[in-house]
Structures are given as C-alpha cells and as structure tokens.
C-alpha cells in the first residue's frame, strides 16, 4: 500500500470535529457532500465515528487510493 501525502493528524482532527470537511481535505468531495447531507438527518455522526476508527487503524484512503496514516 502506498502512503498518502495528506497529513494523518489533520485528517483525524477534521474527522473528529468537522467530519464532512475531512472528505474534502482528502479529495473525496462527493462523499463530503453526502456526509454533510446525512448530518441533517442524524446518520452522519455514526459515519464520522466509523471514519475516525478507520483513520486510527490505517484503513482510510485519499482520492487516489493511497493510505492515510498517523505516522
């Protein structure tokens, strides 16, 4: 797996505090818009928790499919 140039800590902080913005940061604007819309119906918070766990486990990728890591 190839490592992304995106900063893992910044991605994690965005996923914690501004979950839809994390997707825009990594280049996945379509998913960012979808998550933003889901926050209005109450489902986005669950998705945000899943993303935080995926980032911590090294399973979150950017728009090019490269893994975003904290190290």
Secondary structure as GFF3:
##gff-version 3
##sequence-region A 1 71
A	DSSP	alpha_helix	8	17	.	.	.	ID=ss1
A	DSSP	alpha_helix	19	25	.	.	.	ID=ss2
A	DSSP	alpha_helix	29	41	.	.	.	ID=ss3
A	DSSP	alpha_helix	44	57	.	.	.	ID=ss4
###
